[in-house]
Amino acid sequence: MNKKLLKNQKGLTLIELLAVVVILAIVAAIAIPAIGNIIENSRYTAVKADATNIINAANLYYTDTPGASGSVTATDLIKFGFLKSTGKLPADGTSVAKTELRITTTVKNVLKGTILFKGTSLEEINKDTKKGSDIDSEYIVGSKTD
């Protein structure tokens, strides 16, 4: 009777369990770097979206303030109620020139490198196809320089 009970027991052998663990380790080794790249890419996309928001807020400011000239800072846009937040961009070091609505700022500590907007227009931001995971030192969005 005892032999009959042992034959009906079911379970995993040690080799089967080891095979499952090895498969899970391989899947994790592939997935973890991919997830890291997705996070870096979304951070970079968020920085570009913040720059776009500031340019659009400056456009509203210049439309509502026809006598304004020169550049407007992100701090002023917040103070005058045209912008709620600068997101990841620094409020003090960000300005938008009235001519062709070009943004100038430096973004640090968001990605591995530094992102520079040097008189960059909305069109140049939208044309940029660089991925955040590709930025490892200093990257200038657009082609115009100060």
Beta strands, then each sheet from edge to edge (+ up, - down):
strand 1: 71-73
strand 2: 95-97
strand 3: 102-107
strand 4: 114-120
strand 5: 138-141
sheet 1: 1+ 2- 3+ 4- 5-
end
